[in-house]
Amino acid sequence: MHFLAYILIYPLLWFISILPFRILYFISDGLYILLYHVIGYRKTVVTNNLKLVFPEKTEHDIFTIRKKFYKHLCDMFLEMAKTMTISEKELKKRFKIQNPEEFQRLEGLNKSVILIFGHYASWEWSIVIQNYINFKGLAVYKRLANRYFDALVKNIRSKFNTNLISTKETIQVINDMEAKGIKSITGFLSDQSPRLTKEVYWGQFMGIEVPCFTGAERLAKKLDLTTVYLKVNKVKRGFYEAEVILLAENPNEYKDYELTDMFLREVEKQIYEAPEYYFWTHKRWKHRKKLNP
């Protein structure tokens, strides 16, 4: 069944990937009508999330953000497919690094780097970062149940020499590279809702107390890795800019969970500035304690 799904869907994804951007976004406009107005894909989840984190906004405000979000979501889905065949030159034109000199400065510290970012704007096109730094690129991801699509995702995200590794592999892979004198830059998407355990850290995100992933911080402290935040903004349709923001050169100088909180504050600032570019279909606040007074 997994293979059947793959051979049916893969040709469509490949065909989409070779289309010019103007046609791609024409299709995206049609997909928006289908997802938003016809199917109503996760519309209740999105609406509830927006009302939860923006209690001060009117119904009109919420619906305006929601519509803008779905238009961005459809663009992003098709941009992900476009990644299959996009050239390095084209991707660097559409996903620009505002301060590439910061990568050279980080290299000068002679320490491997943890790069943390959230589900905001475009995280898929961040794979182009490998072309701005000499460190070996790694990206932590969750394996897909369908092994054929899992292999496809790994192939797409590795096309600019970034290796995908699972959470369980991360420490061992980085340790092995360090032993060989190879410095690395490892990307973490760290704003999801983790599985609830007794040891989970509860932090503030958008004024709500929720369980938070702390894997990036714990890894940074364990291996003494420079920790930075990748701030990605959408400039206009199909174009993004990213800024590298230092969080900590020496993570062990910070209290437990302080780096995690710093990361969340950065994501929050972006959401408040332009909420339509956050990934609202996630059930990020399904586990929560209370609202701030």
Secondary structure, 3 states (H helix, E strand, C coil): CHHHHHHHHHHHHHHHHCCCHHHHHHHHHHHHHHHHHHHCCCHHHHHHHHHHHCCCCCHHHHHHHHHHHHHHHHHHHHHHHHCCCCCHHHHHHHEEECCCHHHHHHHHCCCCEEEEECCECCCHHHHHHHHHCCCEEEEEECCCCCHHHHHHHHHHHCCCCEEEEEHHHHHHHHHHHHHCCCCEEEEEECCCCCCCCCCCEEEEECCEEEEECCHHHHHHHHHCCEEEEEEEEEEECCEEEEEEEEEECCHHHCCCCHHHHHHHHHHHHHHHHCHHHECCCCCCCCCCCCECC
